[in-house]
Amino acid sequence: MINYETANKNLKNSMDQVNRLLNINQKSAVEELFKKVNESGVLYALYEKLIFDITKIWYSFTSVPDEFSSLIGINEAIEYIFESIEDDYSYNWSQDASFI
């Protein structure tokens, strides 16, 4: 497990590596999410990486999605990523069992 400060530092470093920045609202949403998950005692490096994968594609004008605050675990983050892919590419993962 990692702590809240480490998760924020790692996210900032990862964003720097891909030349991305979060706006104030986005950064605040991520910090609140990390605090919430940290308090529950399950802030893992994999979770932090999944949140990075979600946020690195946000533009400065992108509003934080309403469901982002509910991504309080690895499973929720993975489901969110798959749902985003389904929305972006009109692909239904649940109908294609070949990826399992």
C-alpha positions as CSV (number, residue, x, y, z in Angstrom):
1,M,0.0,0.0,0.0
2,I,1.0,3.6,-0.5
3,N,-0.1,6.7,1.4
4,Y,-1.9,9.8,0.2
5,E,1.2,11.9,-0.2
6,T,3.0,9.3,-2.2
7,A,0.0,8.8,-4.5
8,N,-0.2,12.5,-5.2
9,K,3.6,12.7,-5.8
10,N,3.5,9.7,-8.1
11,L,0.6,11.0,-10.1
12,K,2.3,14.4,-10.5
13,N,5.5,12.7,-11.7
14,S,3.6,10.5,-14.1
15,M,1.8,13.5,-15.5
16,D,5.1,15.3,-15.9
17,Q,6.5,12.4,-17.9
18,V,3.7,12.6,-20.4
19,N,3.6,16.4,-20.4
20,R,0.1,16.7,-18.9
21,L,-1.4,18.9,-16.2
22,L,-4.6,18.8,-14.3
23,N,-6.6,21.9,-13.8
24,I,-7.5,23.0,-10.3
25,N,-10.9,21.2,-10.3
26,Q,-9.4,18.0,-11.7
27,K,-6.6,18.1,-9.2
28,S,-9.0,18.7,-6.3
29,A,-11.2,15.8,-7.4
30,V,-8.2,13.4,-7.6
31,E,-6.9,14.6,-4.2
32,E,-10.3,14.1,-2.6
33,L,-10.5,10.6,-4.1
34,F,-7.1,9.7,-2.9
35,K,-7.9,11.0,0.6
36,K,-11.1,8.9,0.7
37,V,-9.4,5.8,-0.5
38,N,-6.4,6.3,1.8
39,E,-8.8,6.6,4.8
40,S,-10.3,3.2,3.9
41,G,-6.8,1.7,4.0
42,V,-6.7,0.4,0.4
43,L,-4.6,2.9,-1.5
44,Y,-2.5,0.7,-3.7
45,A,0.0,1.6,-6.4
46,L,-2.1,-0.2,-9.0
47,Y,-5.1,1.9,-8.1
48,E,-3.0,5.1,-8.4
49,K,-1.9,3.9,-11.8
50,L,-5.5,3.3,-12.9
51,I,-6.4,6.8,-11.8
52,F,-3.5,8.1,-13.8
53,D,-4.7,6.3,-16.9
54,I,-8.1,7.8,-16.5
55,T,-6.9,11.4,-15.8
56,K,-4.1,11.6,-18.3
57,I,-6.5,11.9,-21.2
58,W,-8.4,14.8,-19.7
59,Y,-8.1,18.1,-21.3
60,S,-7.9,21.3,-19.3
61,F,-11.5,22.1,-20.3
62,T,-12.7,18.5,-19.4
63,S,-15.2,18.5,-16.5
64,V,-14.6,15.9,-13.9
65,P,-17.2,13.1,-14.6
66,D,-19.8,12.7,-11.8
67,E,-19.0,9.1,-11.4
68,F,-15.3,9.8,-10.8
69,S,-15.9,10.3,-7.1
70,S,-17.3,6.7,-6.8
71,L,-14.1,5.1,-8.1
72,I,-13.0,4.0,-4.6
73,G,-11.4,0.8,-5.5
74,I,-9.4,-1.1,-8.2
75,N,-12.5,-2.9,-9.5
76,E,-14.5,0.3,-9.9
77,A,-11.6,2.0,-11.7
78,I,-11.2,-0.9,-14.1
79,E,-14.9,-1.0,-14.8
80,Y,-14.9,2.7,-15.5
81,I,-12.0,2.3,-18.0
82,F,-13.9,-0.5,-19.8
83,E,-17.1,1.5,-19.9
84,S,-15.1,4.5,-21.3
85,I,-13.8,2.3,-24.0
86,E,-17.3,1.0,-24.8
87,D,-18.5,4.6,-25.0
88,D,-15.6,5.8,-27.1
89,Y,-15.6,2.8,-29.6
90,S,-19.1,1.5,-29.4
91,Y,-17.8,-1.8,-28.3
92,N,-19.6,-4.1,-25.8
93,W,-17.1,-6.1,-23.8
94,S,-19.8,-8.1,-22.1
95,Q,-20.8,-9.7,-25.4
96,D,-17.3,-10.7,-26.3
97,A,-16.0,-13.4,-24.0
98,S,-12.7,-13.8,-26.0
99,F,-11.0,-11.2,-23.8
100,I,-11.6,-13.3,-20.6
